[in-house]
């Protein structure tokens, strides 16, 4: 898959797919917008995972907070791109815009 190919929803939701990346983005957006701390993500290295990591736990946030933050990330990425389909390029652009100095 190239960076501009739409991402299938099942790849976003898999703990060994893009979910670790999406959760980190959501965590950063939550911290940026709410000023509160981390979700307590537990990511383990997994050479078989698409991104090289698998998410195994979230310790310090409720499911509703995590889902709200994920929804906000997806909405922000789509608004920024002016598209209705997500691609890896959209996530890369969001990450570069929101990178800490």
Secondary structure per residue as TSV (DSSP state, phi and psi in degrees):
chain	resnum	aa	ss	phi	psi
A	1	X	-	360.0	134.6
A	2	X	-	-92.0	172.5
A	3	X	T	-66.6	-16.6
A	4	X	T	-104.2	0.7
A	5	X	S	-77.2	133.5
A	6	X	B	-56.9	145.1
A	7	X	-	-91.5	129.1
A	8	X	-	-70.3	139.6
A	9	X	H	-54.6	-34.8
A	10	X	H	-66.7	-25.5
A	11	X	H	-74.4	-30.6
A	12	X	H	-67.4	-37.2
A	13	X	H	-87.0	-14.0
A	14	X	-	-75.3	136.3
A	15	X	T	-65.3	-17.9
A	16	X	T	-110.6	11.9
A	17	X	T	-101.2	-124.4
A	18	X	T	-92.5	-1.7
A	19	X	H	-56.3	-41.7
A	20	X	H	-58.7	-40.2
A	21	X	H	-68.5	-46.1
A	22	X	H	-61.9	-40.4
A	23	X	H	-65.1	-41.0
A	24	X	H	-64.6	-40.1
A	25	X	H	-64.3	-42.7
A	26	X	H	-64.0	-40.7
A	27	X	H	-61.4	-43.4
A	28	X	H	-67.4	-40.6
A	29	X	H	-63.8	-42.6
A	30	X	H	-60.2	-44.9
A	31	X	H	-65.4	-42.6
A	32	X	H	-63.3	-46.6
A	33	X	H	-85.9	-28.4
A	34	X	H	-111.2	-14.7
A	35	X	-	73.2	8.0
A	36	X	-	-98.5	174.0
A	37	X	-	-75.8	-157.2
A	38	X	-	-82.4	161.4
A	39	X	-	-79.5	-14.3
A	40	X	-	75.6	43.1
A	41	X	E	-68.5	138.7
A	42	X	E	-113.7	108.3
A	43	X	E	-113.2	134.4
A	44	X	E	-117.7	144.8
A	45	X	E	-64.4	133.4
A	46	X	-	-145.4	103.1
A	47	X	T	-62.2	-18.7
A	48	X	T	-85.2	-16.1
A	49	X	S	-73.9	153.2
A	50	X	S	-62.0	-39.3
A	51	X	S	-99.2	-1.7
A	52	X	S	92.5	-2.6
A	53	X	E	-136.8	152.2
A	54	X	E	-125.6	136.3
A	55	X	E	-87.4	133.4
A	56	X	E	-117.0	-27.0
A	57	X	E	-156.2	157.6
A	58	X	E	-129.8	120.0
A	59	X	-	-98.1	-38.2
A	60	X	S	-112.4	20.5
A	61	X	S	-144.7	147.4
A	62	X	-	-79.0	161.1
A	63	X	H	-58.9	-38.0
A	64	X	H	-65.4	-38.9
A	65	X	H	-66.6	-45.4
A	66	X	H	-62.6	-46.0
A	67	X	H	-66.2	-38.1
A	68	X	H	-62.1	-43.8
A	69	X	H	-67.0	-39.9
A	70	X	H	-62.9	-44.5
A	71	X	H	-59.5	-41.6
A	72	X	H	-64.5	-39.8
A	73	X	H	-62.8	-48.5
A	74	X	H	-60.6	-43.7
A	75	X	H	-63.1	-43.2
A	76	X	H	-64.8	-42.0
A	77	X	H	-63.5	-44.8
A	78	X	H	-67.0	-41.9
A	79	X	H	-62.1	-42.5
A	80	X	H	-61.4	-40.0
A	81	X	H	-84.3	-20.1
A	82	X	T	69.7	26.5
A	83	X	-	-120.5	172.4
A	84	X	S	-114.0	-0.6
A	85	X	S	-124.0	138.8
A	86	X	-	-87.8	143.7
A	87	X	B	-135.6	167.4
A	88	X	H	-60.6	-34.2
A	89	X	H	-61.2	-36.2
A	90	X	H	-64.0	-44.5
A	91	X	H	-65.4	-39.9
A	92	X	H	-63.3	-41.9
A	93	X	H	-64.5	-43.5
A	94	X	H	-60.8	-43.4
A	95	X	H	-62.3	-41.4
A	96	X	H	-67.6	-39.3
A	97	X	H	-66.7	-38.2
A	98	X	T	-97.9	10.7
A	99	X	-	-66.6	142.1
A	100	X	-	-74.7	147.0
A	101	X	-	-69.6	360.0
